[in-house]
């Protein structure tokens, strides 16, 4: 079984186990439960506008979703299983800010 198949199997198993309890609790495996905080002046303005309009901002995405989106946006392809695993195992709380590290030799960011 290759790494991609293993990752997909693990995701399916996790989702199945999350719904296997006696209580039906919604588990948002594609969202992060980190608190939304403005990261700069633009965020402050956007958050203020959303609050004024009575709109609750969406939750942050999970690290798995984030790494997929960054690779697609920056170099136009999905991360390799090794790149995704490396990002997911990184415990640095500022790892999302290190977008400049995304890229492969010969790619626009690499």
C-alpha positions in Angstrom: 0.0 0.0 0.0 1.5 3.3 -1.0 1.7 6.4 1.2 -1.2 8.2 -0.4 -3.4 5.2 0.0 -2.3 4.9 3.6 -3.1 8.6 4.3 -6.5 8.3 2.7 -7.2 5.1 4.7 -6.2 6.8 7.9 -8.5 9.8 7.1 -11.4 7.5 6.4 -10.8 5.5 9.6 -10.5 8.6 11.6 -13.8 9.9 10.3 -15.5 6.6 10.9 -14.2 6.3 14.4 -15.3 9.9 15.1 -18.9 8.9 14.3 -18.8 5.5 16.1 -19.5 6.8 19.6 -22.9 6.6 21.3 -23.4 10.3 21.1 -23.6 12.0 17.8 -21.1 14.8 18.0 -20.1 16.8 14.9 -16.3 16.5 14.3 -14.9 19.0 11.9 -11.8 17.2 10.7 -11.1 19.8 8.0 -11.2 22.8 10.5 -8.9 24.0 13.1 -10.2 25.0 16.5 -7.6 27.7 16.9 -8.9 31.1 18.0 -9.3 33.6 15.1 -7.1 36.6 15.8 -6.2 39.4 13.4 -2.7 39.1 12.0 -2.4 42.6 10.8 -4.3 45.8 9.9 -6.2 44.3 7.0 -7.4 41.5 9.2 -8.6 44.0 11.8 -10.6 45.9 9.2 -12.1 42.7 7.7 -13.0 41.4 11.2 -14.6 44.8 12.1 -16.6 44.8 8.9 -17.8 41.2 9.4 -18.8 42.0 13.0 -20.7 45.2 11.9 -22.6 43.0 9.4 -23.3 40.3 11.9 -21.3 37.7 10.0 -19.4 35.1 11.9 -16.0 34.4 10.1 -15.3 30.8 9.1 -13.0 28.7 11.3 -9.4 28.3 10.2 -8.8 25.2 8.1 -6.9 22.2 9.4 -3.1 21.9 8.7 -3.8 19.2 6.2 -6.2 21.4 4.2 -3.8 24.4 4.6 -0.7 22.6 3.2 -2.8 21.3 0.2 -4.1 24.8 -0.6 -0.7 26.4 -0.3 1.0 24.0 -2.6 -1.8 24.3 -5.2 -1.7 28.1 -5.0 2.1 28.6 -5.0 3.4 25.9 -7.3 0.2 24.5 -8.9 0.5 20.9 -7.6 -0.2 18.9 -4.6 2.5 18.3 -2.0 4.2 14.9 -2.1 3.3 12.6 0.8 6.7 13.4 2.3 6.2 17.1 2.1 2.7 16.9 3.6 3.9 14.6 6.4 6.8 16.9 7.1 4.5 19.9 7.4 1.9 18.0 9.5 4.6 16.7 12.0 6.1 20.2 12.4 5.2 21.5 15.9 6.2 25.1 15.2 3.2 27.3 15.9 4.3 29.7 13.1 4.8 27.0 10.4 1.9 28.5 8.3 3.9 31.7 8.0 6.8 29.9 6.4 5.1 29.8 3.0 8.4 30.8 1.3 9.7 27.3 2.1 7.1 25.8 -0.3 8.6 24.8 -3.6 10.6 22.2 -5.5 13.6 22.5 -7.7 12.5 24.0 -11.0 9.2 25.2 -9.6 8.3 28.9 -9.3 8.8 28.8 -5.6 11.8 26.4 -5.5 
